[in-house]
Amino acid sequence: MIYYHLLILGLVQGITEFLPISSSAHLILLPKLAGWQDQGLVYDIAAHLGTLTAVTFYFRQDLQRMTRAWLLSLKGGQPTQESRLAWYVILATVPVVVAGVLMYDTVSTTFRNPLIIAGTTIGFGLVLWWADRYAKEHRQLDSLTLKNALWIGLSQVIALVPGTSRSGITMTTGLVLGFSRQAAARFSFYLSIPTILLAACHTVYRYSEEAIAFNPSAFVMVMVLSAFSAGLTIHFFLGFIERTGMLPYVIYRILLGILLLVIFLP
């Protein structure tokens, strides 16, 4: 691909990964709508590694506390809020890992269909609006239970279908369970770390078997741009979410879905 195509790809991934609007849908649709050659999964990996770098750096202090507490719990230490939260993130990641491995071929081929993306973009956008409008948002992360975490983790499986949005569906589930927007968003971001890392590792393994060639400098460029834009997005999203709510993202999803239907319906 031309370098400026990859530049836009990195920026789009960074901006959309942590907003409830589906980054995977945008990565698939960008070359289709712009008439570019599909960038392929190698550069998708670079973009996702960029967002992984951003979220890990942004929450580095939280992650350090959670990791220390988790390691102490392995040695028989007294359970703490941080150790429980770490265990919840790990256990909530299991369903999407299993489903992702089993459904990899379908996800990477059949589900990359603009009409499927249009349907999930609109449908799950409306579900997000309903949860944000009617759910009781009063719980904080210190009240999270294993059952809650597993429900949120199970919802990630649905996000294997592009257009659903991993962040969107996990935030939606968090809101339905009564968590505040901030709490739902933070747990969604925590979950993104092992999910993105394991998905990237699995795809790298598949690509190493197929000996796919790629441009290392382009790979790094996409990764850096994705990390930069993702860090800014996380910062501003957490700062504005209580004031803006989810309605702006719902409206965007509906408009995007309608545009896709207009363009791709036969």
One Martini backbone bead per residue (centre of mass of N, CA, C, O) as a GRO file, in nm:
protein
  266
    1MET     BB    1   0.101   0.032   0.013
    2ILE     BB    2   0.063   0.348   0.053
    3TYR     BB    3   0.175   0.546   0.301
    4TYR     BB    4  -0.081   0.729   0.343
    5HIS     BB    5  -0.267   0.494   0.390
    6LEU     BB    6  -0.125   0.393   0.653
    7LEU     BB    7  -0.155   0.650   0.811
    8ILE     BB    8  -0.463   0.646   0.820
    9LEU     BB    9  -0.489   0.370   0.948
   10GLY     BB   10  -0.351   0.437   1.221
   11LEU     BB   11  -0.545   0.665   1.304
   12VAL     BB   12  -0.812   0.511   1.289
   13GLN     BB   13  -0.745   0.291   1.494
   14GLY     BB   14  -0.679   0.473   1.738
   15ILE     BB   15  -0.961   0.617   1.748
   16THR     BB   16  -1.161   0.345   1.736
   17GLU     BB   17  -1.086   0.125   1.952
   18PHE     BB   18  -1.215   0.297   2.223
   19LEU     BB   19  -1.458   0.336   2.069
   20PRO     BB   20  -1.813   0.256   2.013
   21ILE     BB   21  -1.743   0.186   1.659
   22SER     BB   22  -1.543  -0.009   1.537
   23SER     BB   23  -1.236  -0.079   1.416
   24SER     BB   24  -1.267  -0.323   1.224
   25ALA     BB   25  -1.465  -0.187   1.033
   26HIS     BB   26  -1.273   0.043   0.943
   27LEU     BB   27  -1.043  -0.138   0.831
   28ILE     BB   28  -1.227  -0.269   0.612
   29LEU     BB   29  -1.367  -0.003   0.482
   30LEU     BB   30  -1.154   0.195   0.393
   31PRO     BB   31  -1.058   0.059   0.120
   32LYS     BB   32  -1.341   0.035  -0.005
   33LEU     BB   33  -1.424   0.342  -0.003
   34ALA     BB   34  -1.133   0.444  -0.133
   35GLY     BB   35  -1.010   0.224  -0.339
   36TRP     BB   36  -0.820   0.036  -0.194
   37GLN     BB   37  -0.607  -0.175  -0.098
   38ASP     BB   38  -0.596  -0.417   0.109
   39GLN     BB   39  -0.384  -0.427   0.387
   40GLY     BB   40  -0.421  -0.646   0.573
   41LEU     BB   41  -0.333  -0.816   0.868
   42VAL     BB   42  -0.052  -0.704   0.925
   43TYR     BB   43  -0.147  -0.398   0.963
   44ASP     BB   44  -0.352  -0.462   1.174
   45ILE     BB   45  -0.147  -0.548   1.384
   46ALA     BB   46   0.005  -0.283   1.406
   47ALA     BB   47  -0.240  -0.119   1.501
   48HIS     BB   48  -0.297  -0.295   1.757
   49LEU     BB   49  -0.018  -0.256   1.892
   50GLY     BB   50  -0.054   0.044   1.932
   51THR     BB   51  -0.300   0.030   2.122
   52LEU     BB   52  -0.162  -0.146   2.332
   53THR     BB   53   0.055   0.056   2.411
   54ALA     BB   54  -0.136   0.284   2.502
   55VAL     BB   55  -0.303   0.136   2.727
   56THR     BB   56  -0.061   0.043   2.896
   57PHE     BB   57   0.053   0.324   2.953
   58TYR     BB   58  -0.198   0.469   3.070
   59PHE     BB   59  -0.238   0.204   3.290
   60ARG     BB   60   0.034   0.137   3.444
   61GLN     BB   61  -0.039   0.173   3.745
   62ASP     BB   62  -0.272  -0.026   3.759
   63LEU     BB   63  -0.109  -0.270   3.648
   64GLN     BB   64   0.101  -0.284   3.871
   65ARG     BB   65  -0.094  -0.335   4.106
   66MET     BB   66  -0.233  -0.588   3.985
   67THR     BB   67   0.021  -0.762   3.948
   68ARG     BB   68   0.119  -0.769   4.238
   69ALA     BB   69  -0.143  -0.884   4.359
   70TRP     BB   70  -0.152  -1.141   4.185
   71LEU     BB   71   0.118  -1.264   4.275
   72LEU     BB   72   0.039  -1.280   4.576
   73SER     BB   73  -0.205  -1.471   4.531
   74LEU     BB   74  -0.026  -1.713   4.431
   75LYS     BB   75   0.117  -1.714   4.735
   76GLY     BB   76  -0.143  -1.668   4.941
   77GLY     BB   77  -0.257  -1.404   4.960
   78GLN     BB   78  -0.456  -1.156   5.031
   79PRO     BB   79  -0.727  -1.049   4.904
   80THR     BB   80  -0.787  -0.792   4.666
   81GLN     BB   81  -0.905  -0.571   4.453
   82GLU     BB   82  -0.666  -0.603   4.251
   83SER     BB   83  -0.658  -0.915   4.234
   84ARG     BB   84  -0.948  -0.957   4.142
   85LEU     BB   85  -0.931  -0.785   3.887
   86ALA     BB   86  -0.715  -0.954   3.748
   87TRP     BB   87  -0.877  -1.218   3.741
   88TYR     BB   88  -1.118  -1.107   3.581
   89VAL     BB   89  -0.963  -1.038   3.324
   90ILE     BB   90  -0.862  -1.321   3.264
   91LEU     BB   91  -1.139  -1.477   3.265
   92ALA     BB   92  -1.286  -1.280   3.056
   93THR     BB   93  -1.090  -1.373   2.810
   94VAL     BB   94  -1.146  -1.672   2.743
   95PRO     BB   95  -1.394  -1.678   2.546
   96VAL     BB   96  -1.259  -1.514   2.306
   97VAL     BB   97  -1.024  -1.704   2.259
   98VAL     BB   98  -1.176  -1.957   2.188
   99ALA     BB   99  -1.356  -1.836   1.964
  100GLY     BB  100  -1.127  -1.720   1.787
  101VAL     BB  101  -0.994  -1.989   1.714
  102LEU     BB  102  -1.253  -2.135   1.598
  103MET     BB  103  -1.336  -1.856   1.407
  104TYR     BB  104  -1.111  -1.738   1.227
  105ASP     BB  105  -1.193  -1.792   0.928
  106THR     BB  106  -1.467  -1.647   0.942
  107VAL     BB  107  -1.373  -1.369   1.043
  108SER     BB  108  -1.151  -1.330   0.794
  109THR     BB  109  -1.404  -1.348   0.582
  110THR     BB  110  -1.724  -1.348   0.603
  111PHE     BB  111  -1.740  -1.097   0.816
  112ARG     BB  112  -1.607  -0.903   0.579
  113ASN     BB  113  -1.902  -0.762   0.537
  114PRO     BB  114  -2.068  -0.473   0.478
  115LEU     BB  115  -2.360  -0.572   0.556
  116ILE     BB  116  -2.289  -0.684   0.830
  117ILE     BB  117  -2.170  -0.421   0.941
  118ALA     BB  118  -2.424  -0.252   0.914
  119GLY     BB  119  -2.602  -0.418   1.109
  120THR     BB  120  -2.415  -0.404   1.365
  121THR     BB  121  -2.385  -0.101   1.382
  122ILE     BB  122  -2.686  -0.040   1.430
  123GLY     BB  123  -2.784  -0.250   1.637
  124PHE     BB  124  -2.559  -0.199   1.865
  125GLY     BB  125  -2.616   0.100   1.885
  126LEU     BB  126  -2.905   0.075   2.002
  127VAL     BB  127  -2.823  -0.086   2.251
  128LEU     BB  128  -2.640   0.132   2.369
  129TRP     BB  129  -2.857   0.345   2.400
  130TRP     BB  130  -3.040   0.188   2.592
  131ALA     BB  131  -2.833   0.147   2.820
  132ASP     BB  132  -2.769   0.454   2.862
  133ARG     BB  133  -3.072   0.543   2.915
  134TYR     BB  134  -3.189   0.294   3.131
  135ALA     BB  135  -2.968   0.234   3.303
  136LYS     BB  136  -2.820   0.184   3.616
  137GLU     BB  137  -2.558   0.422   3.708
  138HIS     BB  138  -2.368   0.329   4.018
  139ARG     BB  139  -2.136   0.146   3.977
  140GLN     BB  140  -1.822   0.028   4.071
  141LEU     BB  141  -1.536  -0.166   4.052
  142ASP     BB  142  -1.553  -0.260   4.362
  143SER     BB  143  -1.837  -0.433   4.273
  144LEU     BB  144  -1.712  -0.644   4.116
  145THR     BB  145  -1.776  -0.961   3.983
  146LEU     BB  146  -1.736  -1.259   3.841
  147LYS     BB  147  -2.005  -1.263   3.693
  148ASN     BB  148  -1.976  -0.990   3.559
  149ALA     BB  149  -1.711  -1.049   3.406
  150LEU     BB  150  -1.823  -1.288   3.237
  151TRP     BB  151  -2.037  -1.133   3.086
  152ILE     BB  152  -1.843  -0.936   2.954
  153GLY     BB  153  -1.666  -1.153   2.823
  154LEU     BB  154  -1.891  -1.285   2.649
  155SER     BB  155  -1.951  -1.027   2.478
  156GLN     BB  156  -1.684  -1.035   2.309
  157VAL     BB  157  -1.768  -1.254   2.108
  158ILE     BB  158  -1.953  -1.073   1.935
  159ALA     BB  159  -1.702  -0.887   1.837
  160LEU     BB  160  -1.605  -1.075   1.601
  161VAL     BB  161  -1.810  -0.906   1.463
  162PRO     BB  162  -1.800  -0.671   1.259
  163GLY     BB  163  -1.943  -0.365   1.413
  164THR     BB  164  -1.988  -0.411   1.715
  165SER     BB  165  -1.765  -0.366   1.924
  166ARG     BB  166  -1.580  -0.425   2.191
  167SER     BB  167  -1.622  -0.169   2.358
  168GLY     BB  168  -1.927  -0.144   2.316
  169ILE     BB  169  -2.026  -0.425   2.436
  170THR     BB  170  -1.886  -0.397   2.716
  171MET     BB  171  -2.021  -0.134   2.797
  172THR     BB  172  -2.308  -0.226   2.770
  173THR     BB  173  -2.292  -0.449   2.983
  174GLY     BB  174  -2.203  -0.268   3.214
  175LEU     BB  175  -2.458  -0.091   3.213
  176VAL     BB  176  -2.666  -0.319   3.259
  177LEU     BB  177  -2.514  -0.390   3.545
  178GLY     BB  178  -2.479  -0.074   3.672
  179PHE     BB  179  -2.251   0.081   3.562
  180SER     BB  180  -2.066   0.323   3.504
  181ARG     BB  181  -1.915   0.468   3.250
  182GLN     BB  182  -1.632   0.465   3.370
  183ALA     BB  183  -1.627   0.169   3.464
  184ALA     BB  184  -1.695   0.035   3.192
  185ALA     BB  185  -1.454   0.155   3.038
  186ARG     BB  186  -1.216   0.053   3.212
  187PHE     BB  187  -1.274  -0.250   3.183
  188SER     BB  188  -1.258  -0.253   2.879
  189PHE     BB  189  -0.959  -0.163   2.867
  190TYR     BB  190  -0.841  -0.395   3.027
  191LEU     BB  191  -0.945  -0.620   2.830
  192SER     BB  192  -0.782  -0.528   2.575
  193ILE     BB  193  -0.499  -0.630   2.639
  194PRO     BB  194  -0.522  -0.946   2.615
  195THR     BB  195  -0.687  -0.951   2.354
  196ILE     BB  196  -0.488  -0.812   2.160
  197LEU     BB  197  -0.238  -0.984   2.219
  198LEU     BB  198  -0.355  -1.267   2.143
  199ALA     BB  199  -0.452  -1.198   1.860
  200ALA     BB  200  -0.175  -1.119   1.748
  201CYS     BB  201  -0.027  -1.386   1.806
  202HIS     BB  202  -0.210  -1.566   1.632
  203THR     BB  203  -0.164  -1.416   1.362
  204VAL     BB  204   0.141  -1.443   1.352
  205TYR     BB  205   0.141  -1.749   1.341
  206ARG     BB  206  -0.013  -1.772   1.077
  207TYR     BB  207   0.188  -1.597   0.906
  208SER     BB  208   0.450  -1.763   0.953
  209GLU     BB  209   0.346  -2.008   0.792
  210GLU     BB  210   0.296  -1.825   0.515
  211ALA     BB  211   0.520  -1.616   0.457
  212ILE     BB  212   0.458  -1.310   0.487
  213ALA     BB  213   0.521  -1.014   0.341
  214PHE     BB  214   0.673  -0.702   0.467
  215ASN     BB  215   0.705  -0.366   0.577
  216PRO     BB  216   0.873  -0.255   0.846
  217SER     BB  217   0.839   0.058   0.832
  218ALA     BB  218   0.532   0.051   0.798
  219PHE     BB  219   0.467  -0.101   1.054
  220VAL     BB  220   0.582   0.113   1.251
  221MET     BB  221   0.415   0.353   1.159
  222VAL     BB  222   0.137   0.239   1.231
  223MET     BB  223   0.196   0.188   1.531
  224VAL     BB  224   0.265   0.480   1.620
  225LEU     BB  225   0.006   0.623   1.525
  226SER     BB  226  -0.188   0.448   1.686
  227ALA     BB  227  -0.076   0.512   1.968
  228PHE     BB  228  -0.114   0.818   1.967
  229SER     BB  229  -0.425   0.830   1.905
  230ALA     BB  230  -0.514   0.643   2.138
  231GLY     BB  231  -0.417   0.807   2.379
  232LEU     BB  232  -0.596   1.054   2.322
  233THR     BB  233  -0.867   0.908   2.322
  234ILE     BB  234  -0.871   0.802   2.609
  235HIS     BB  235  -0.845   1.071   2.752
  236PHE     BB  236  -1.103   1.213   2.629
  237PHE     BB  237  -1.317   1.001   2.684
  238LEU     BB  238  -1.293   0.997   2.999
  239GLY     BB  239  -1.347   1.311   3.023
  240PHE     BB  240  -1.648   1.310   2.850
  241ILE     BB  241  -1.855   1.074   2.908
  242GLU     BB  242  -2.043   1.205   3.128
  243ARG     BB  243  -2.139   1.442   2.934
  244THR     BB  244  -2.210   1.284   2.653
  245GLY     BB  245  -2.220   1.000   2.638
  246MET     BB  246  -2.343   0.773   2.372
  247LEU     BB  247  -2.498   0.929   2.145
  248PRO     BB  248  -2.279   1.017   1.936
  249TYR     BB  249  -2.205   0.716   1.863
  250VAL     BB  250  -2.480   0.624   1.772
  251ILE     BB  251  -2.520   0.822   1.541
  252TYR     BB  252  -2.272   0.737   1.384
  253ARG     BB  253  -2.352   0.442   1.341
  254ILE     BB  254  -2.613   0.490   1.184
  255LEU     BB  255  -2.489   0.655   0.951
  256LEU     BB  256  -2.286   0.441   0.862
  257GLY     BB  257  -2.488   0.213   0.805
  258ILE     BB  258  -2.650   0.363   0.588
  259LEU     BB  259  -2.416   0.412   0.394
  260LEU     BB  260  -2.355   0.112   0.344
  261LEU     BB  261  -2.628   0.037   0.226
  262VAL     BB  262  -2.619   0.234  -0.014
  263ILE     BB  263  -2.348   0.121  -0.140
  264PHE     BB  264  -2.392  -0.225  -0.107
  265LEU     BB  265  -2.656  -0.250  -0.212
  266PRO     BB  266  -2.800  -0.401  -0.500
   0.00000   0.00000   0.00000
